[in-house]
Amino acid sequence: MSVDLSIIIVNYNGEKLLKECLGSILSSQTEFNYEIIVVDNASTDASGPVLAEYPTVKTLMNHQNLGFSKANNQGAKIAQGEWIFLLNNDTILQPDTLQTLLSFAKTIPNPGLFGPKLRLPTGQVQRQGSALSQAQYRTLKPKTVNFLVGAALLLPKDVFWKVGGLDENYVFYNEDVDLCKTLMKAGYSLYYVPQAQLIHIGGASSRTLRPKALLEGFRGGLYLVKKHYPAPVFQGYRVVVGLWCLSQWMWHVLLGLGVPSAKDYAQTYKTLLRIILTNELVAPEGRFT
């Protein structure tokens, strides 16, 4: 049986989220064949037993947390579909989400990246991009945009690999911004498809990694600016981020005198200051183990 779409989900300690997500996918109404691939980044909760409940789901179980980008690339390497759908585990699809999104994507002659409308659990539409760019998402029809949130991204598998997949120098956060910029530089367009919708709970998996996610988020932001912007912009950004981290380090050192948990954040900001000074923009292997 040929596979049209490979749905790739990276999971880390998201047992409850994962069950809802998989249930919504399996309830989808599609006219095409799809496969589900879950890459588990060394979860310590009951994610393993949850996955065992879904024998049709392909699973890759990592022995350490390799980060979001690398895990997605692992899934893409074994994907059999012509299209891949990078999906967060904290999402809940509507029955027609997959069909609507892929049907539109197949009408584009030189398909690039496609993203659905994301709604919060409250029903509100999730903001995509910066506050200044919101006008481009106020549309009832599909249109090209300059950014799509990484919670749910559809693209042809060959296009994904033409641009090298996700840059594995990103551990957590910023990989969606990088992918959007890389695809646009390569001549591909990004399409926002508001008719396709899903619920995005948002950030749930990262809560268990808060200090380390904060660290890698800032590190990834620095790497992103250096990769995609002129040197003067990067140097200016370093100064701004450095001053911010210095103020946060000082504040959390003081706060740590009465709030023990603040000491972890003080150490995180101290590490960030070292990273900024030394330009250590690529995290070492095993950073989440």
N, C-alpha and C positions, 0 to 999 in steps of 0.2 A: 504494500500500500504506500503510495507516494504521500509525502507530507508537504503541505503548503506553508505552514507556519510553525515555528519553534518558539515556544514561550519560555523564557529563561528567568528564573527567580533566584536571587541570592538571599540566603537566610542566615541569620545569626540570632539565636535565642528568641525566636519569634513564633513559638509553638501555637499560641492562640490566633495570632494574625495569620499564620500560614494556613491554618485550617479553614478560616473564612475565605481567604484568597483562593485556595484550591477549589473550595466548594463553589465559589462564584464562577470560576473558569469552567468547571465541569457542568455547570448549568447553562452554559452559553449555547445559543442557537446559531449554528454556523452551517454554511453550505460547502465547507472545505474541511480537510483533515488537518489536525494540529497535534503537536506533542508538547508535553510539559517537562521541562528540565529544571530541577532544583539543585543548586549548588549550596551545600551547607558549610559554613565557615567555622567548623569546630564548635558547634553549639553545646552548651552544658545543661540545657533544659531538656524538656521532653520532645524536642523537635524530631529526633530519630524515630520514636514510636509513632508520632503523628504521620510521618512520611510512610511508615510501614503500612498504614491504613489505606494507602493509595498505590496499589501494585502497578498501575499503568504509568505512574510518574517516574521518569528517569531521575536517579539521584547520584550526585557526586559528593562524597563526604570527605572534606578536608580535615587534616589532623592539626592544623593551626589556622588562625584567622589570617587569610591572605589578602584581605581587603576587597572592596566592592568591585573595582575595575578588573583585577586579576581573576576573580571568581566568575564574573560575567564572561570574560574571554574563555575561561575553561568550558563554560556551558556552550558558547558559540562554536567551539572546536568540535563538539560532538553533535551539534544540531544538524538535522537532516532536512529541515525546511528551506525553501527558497527565500523565505522572509524570517526575520527574527524579531521578537517582541520582548524588549528588556522591561521587566515588570517588577516593581517593588513588592515585597511580601505584605506591606501594609496597605493594600489596595483591595477594593471589592468591585468587581465588574458587573455591569448590567448585562442582561441576556443578549443584547444586540451589540455590545461594545466591539467585540472582535470582528463581527461581520461588517459593521458599518465602517470601521477604520480600514480594514484590509480592502474592502470593495472600492473605497475611494482611492486608496494608494495605488491600486492596479490600473486606475485610469490615467495616471501621470506618466508621460512618455519617458522621462529621465528621473525616476523616483529617487528621492533623497530620504529625509527624515520626517516622520509623521507623529503627531501627539494629539491625544484626546483632550476634551475639557475635563478638568479635575475639580471635583467637589469635595468639600470638607464634610465630616459626618453630620454637621448641622444643616447641610444643604447649600451653604454658601459656596460660591465659585472661588477656588483657590487662585490667588494671584500668581501669575507667571512673569518672571523677569522683574525689572526695576519698576519703581513707582512711576517713572517718566515714560515707560513704554507700554502702559496698559491699554492705550487706545487701539492698538493693533489686535487685541484679543476681544474687543467688543464687536463681535460679528456673529451672524447666524449661519454664515456659509464658510466653507474652508477657504483659508487664505494663507499666503506666505508670511512668515514672521521671522524675527531674528534670534529667537530663543524658545526652547521647549524644555519643560521640567523633566528631569530624569526618572520620575516615578513610573512613566509608561511611555516607551519610545519604540516605534516600529520602523524598520528599514530593511531593504534587501540584504541578504547575507553577504553577497558579493561586494556590495558597497561598503558594508561594515569592515570587511577585510581589506578592501582597497585603501582605506585610510588607516589601516593598522589596528583596527579594533579599538577598545578603550585604552587610553594611555595608562599603563600600570604604575606609573610614578605617582598617581593619585591613589590614596588609600581609601578615603571616605570624604565625600563632597567634592564639588568642582568638576567632576568627570563629565557631567552633562553639559556644562558651559564649554568645556574643552571640545567635546564631540561636536557640538553645534558650530563652533568656530572653525574646527578642522574641516567639517563637511562643506561649509560655505566657501572656505578658501579653495576647496577642491572643485568648486563649481556646482554643488548640489544645493537645492532649496529645502527649507524647513516649512512644513505645512501644519497649521493648527486646524483640527477637524472638530468643531464644536458639537456636531451631531453625535459623535462618539463620546460617551461620558462614563466616568467611573468615580468611585469614592476613594479619596486618598487620606488616610488617617494622619500620616505625616510625622516623620522623625521618631516613630516608636522604637525601631530597632536600635537607634543610636543612643537611647537613654541609658542603656546599660554600659555605654562606652563614653560617657559624657566628657571627662577630662581628656581622654585620648582622642576622642572625636574632635574636640575643640582644637587640640594640638594639630592634628592632621588636616583639619579644615583650614586653619590659618596657613600651615605649611603649603597645602595645595593651592591656596589663593596666591601665595607668593610665586609658586612655580608657574601657575597659569599666566600671571602678568608678565613674568620673564619670558615665557614661551611665545606669547602672542602680541606683545606690545613693544614699542621702542625702548631702548635702554634708559633714557631719561624718565620715562613714565614708571618703569620698574624701580628706579632709584628713589623717585618721589614717593612711590607706594611703600617702599621699605621704611622710609622715614616716618610716614604717617602710622603705619602698623606698629613700628618700634615704639613710638611715643605712646600709643594706645596700650600696648603690652606693658610698658614701664609703669604707667599709671595703675593698671589693673594689678600688677605684681605688688606694688606698694600698698594698694588698698587691701588686697587679700592677706598680705603679711600682717597688717594691723588687725584685720578681721579674724585671723587665725588665733589671736590671743584669747579670744572668747568662743570662737566657733571652730572646733577641730577640723571639720570637713573643708574649711576654707584653705587649709594648708596644702591640700592636693591641687587646688587651683593656683595657689601662689607658686608651687613648683612648676606647674604647667606653663605659666606666663614667664617664669624664669628660663625654662627650656626654650620657649619661643624667642626670647631675647637673644639667647645664644645662637639659635638657628638663623636669626636675622643678621647677626654680626658675622657669622661664619659662612653664610650662604649655603647651609646644609638643607637644600630644598627637596632632596629625595630621601624618603624615610628608609632606614635599614630593614632588612628582611626580619620577619618575626616580630614586628613592632606591636602586634596585638596579642602576643602569647605571654 
